[in-house]
Amino acid sequence: MTIDLDAIEREICTSLCGSVYVTQRHGMVAVTLPMTARDGDVIVAYLKPNAGGWKISDMGTTMMRLSYEFDTNRIVNGTRGNLYHSLLTESGLIDDDGEIYLLSDTPGIMRNLFRFGQGITRLYDIGMWTKTRTESSFYDDLKEAVINIVGEDNVIENYLANVPNSQDYPIDFKITTNTSRPLYLFGIANKDKARLTTITLQHLAANNEQFDSIAICSNLSELPKKDSNRLMFAANDIAPDMSDINAISRKILHRVNS
């Protein structure tokens, strides 16, 4: 069977061109791309001249649509925010106070229009991210941060203290300190982990275990009030999220060096 590659190329080019619509709106060029968001709406890119090239922008429509389903503050902050900003970086996109865009020279405008559209569709899929994926990312990021702060040789993961039934009360990280009191660090990704950590800390204290403790939350504001209050009373220190690694480092090193 002979395949006419030129004919296929012409057909694809014709079909693609026929699926792209260009109009002028409010002094900008609006390009309707042959791509759709999760809700079925087409992706529209807005072109504005910019320093000899073009700014390809969504004019804030992506965040506007996401706000119909989610609290956008939760999208751009905390662990989910880490994933959000990672997607932006991978797609070459920039978020300027809710306007998502990329810059392109004129020769690369076609390639960058499709790159822009692909990136926007990935952002729309934030709503499809599973809770498990978000929590897994949180614990991976937490482990990396802890090792970077105190060094791998000073950390024992999934530590079991010398208390009765220790296998039922695991400690995420035991951190060696300059005193005889280790620092027990717990990652809190959800309400169940908050409750387990509170119970673990109470069990350790009831069995006269000498230690300091810190709980690092994925997002403290998402925990039920009763659970967060109990955790605050049980732990020596709490970080509400992982957005400020420097602050977390200061909290940990204060306990390590005290």
N, C-alpha and C positions, 0 to 999 in steps of 0.2 A: 504494500500500500504506500503510495506516494503522498507525502504531506506537504501541502503548499504553505510554507511558513510565512511567506509574504502576504498571502491572502488572510491568514489567521491574524497577522499583525495589523493589517488594515482594518479588519473587522473589530478587533479589540479597541484600536484607536478610535474608530468611528463610534463604537458603543460608549466608550468612556467620555468622549467629547459630548455625545448626546445626553449624557447623564449629569453634566456639569452646567449649571446655569449662572450667568453673570449679570448682575443688575447694579444700579447705582442707588445708594440710599444715604441720605444725610451727608453728602460729600465724600462717602466712602464707597469702595467697590465690595459688593456682597457676592460671595461665591458659594453656591449650594453644591456640596460635595456628594458623590454617590455613596454615602455612608449614613447609617442611622444609629441613633442612640438607643438605649434599652427600652425607652417608651415608644419607639417607632418614629420619632421625629428625625428629620434629616439634620445633618451637621452643616452649619453655615459658618464660613470664615469671612471675616471682614478685613479688607486690605486698606492700609493707610501708608502713604509715602513716608519713608523714614531714612534720612541720611544716605541717599543714593540707592536705597533698597526699599524693602517693604516690611511693615509690621503686620503680621497675621494674627488677628485677635478674635476672641469669642465675645468681646464686649460685655463680659460678665454673665453671659447666659448660662454657662455651665454651673456656676455656683447657685444661680437663681433656681435652676431646675432641681439641683440636689437639695436645696433648702426646703422644697416641697415635701421631701421624705425624711430629711435628717436635720439635726442641729449641726450647722456647718462648723461651729466651734469645735465639735468633737471630731470632725473630719480632718481639720488642719492641725490639731493639737494632740498630744499624748502619743500612744503607740500607733493608733490609726493614722495620726498625722505623720509619723515616720514613714509609713507605707505610702501615704499621699505624696509627700515630698520626694520619695524615691521614684515614684511614677513620673513626676514632673521632670526630674533629672534625666531619667532614662529616655524620655520623649523629647528632651531639649526644650521643654516649656518653662515659662516663668509665670509666677503668680504675683501680680501687682495689685494688692488689696482687692482680690476677687476677680480681676481681669486676667485671663490666661492668654498668653501670647508667645510667639517666637518671632525672631528676626530673620529675614531672608534677603539675599541679593536677588537681582532680577533673573539671572540665568538659572538659579536654583528654585525659582518660585513654585514650579509644578511639583517637584520632589518634596518641598517643604509644606505645601498645601496638604499633601497626603500624609506626611509625617504629623502635621498638626491634627488632622482628622483622626488619625489612629490614636494619638495621645489623648484626645478628648473622649473618644469612645472608651478607652481604658479607665479614665477618671469616672465616667458614668457608671462603670462596673463596681465602684466602691460599694455600692449597695448590695452587691453579690458576695462581697468578702465574707467568709464565714468567721464565726466567733473563735473557732479553733485556730484558724490561721493567725488572727490578731493576737491571741494569747500566746501562741507559739513564738511569734516574733518578739513579743514582750520579754519572755523568759530568755530567749537567745540574746537580746540586746542587754538585758540585765546581767547575764553571766559575763558577757564581753566587758561591760562597764566595770564590774567588780574586779575582774582580773587586771584590767588596765589601771585601776586605782591602787590596789594593794599588792599586785604581783601574784602570779599563779602559785608560787610556792607557799603563799600565806593563806590559801583558800582550800577548804575541803567541801566538796559539793555533796548534798544529800547526807549530811552528817547525822549520826544517831548519838545522842548524849547518854551518859551513864546514869540512866533513870529506869525505873520499872516500865516494861512494855514500850521500850524506846522505838521499836519498829512502827508503832502507831503514831509516833510524834516526830516525824522527820523534820530536819532543819535544812532549809535550802542551801545556806552557805555558813560554814564556821570560818571566821576570820581570826587569825592570830593577832594578838595585840601586844603592847609592851608591858602588860600586867598579867596577873594570873587569871583575869576574867576575859574569856573570849567574847567576841562580838558575833551574835547570831543574826543573820540577815535573812529576811523573808521577802519573796516577791508576791504581790497581791494583784492578781489579774481579774478576780471576780469575787462575788459575795461568799461563795463556798470556801474559797481559799482564805478569805478574811476570817471566817468563822473557825476554820481549822487552825489557823495561826494563833488566834486568841486562845483556843483550847490548849494548844501546844505550849504557849507561853505560861499559861496558868498551871499546867501540869509540871513544867520545869521548875517554876517557883515553889510549888507545893512540895517538891522533892528536894528543896534546898540547893538546887543547881545555881552556881554563882556565874553570872553572865550579864552582858548588856545586849540590847536588842534594837534592831531598826527594821521597819517595814517599808518597802518601796512599792508604791501603788502604780498600777497602770493608769487609773483615773479615780482618785478618791471620791470625786463628786458623784460618780456613778454607783457607789455603794449605798445600800440602804442606811439610813441615819443611825439606826440602832447598832448595826454591824460596825460602822466606822467609829462610833463612840466607844464600843467595847474594845476595839483594836487600839484606839488611842490610849485608853487606860492601861492596857496590857503591855504595850511596847514602850521602850524608852524614847524612841524617836520615830517619826514618820515623814516620808517624802510623798507629797500628794500625787506626783507623776514623775516621768523621766525627762521632762522638757528641759530641765536645768541640771546637766550632768555636773557642772562645777559646784553647785550647791550640794548635790548628793555626795560628791567627793569630800567636801568640807565636813559634812556630817559624819561620814565614815572615818575619815582620818582623825577627827576630834576624838572619837571613841578609841581608835587604835593607839593614839599617842598619849592619851590621858593617863 
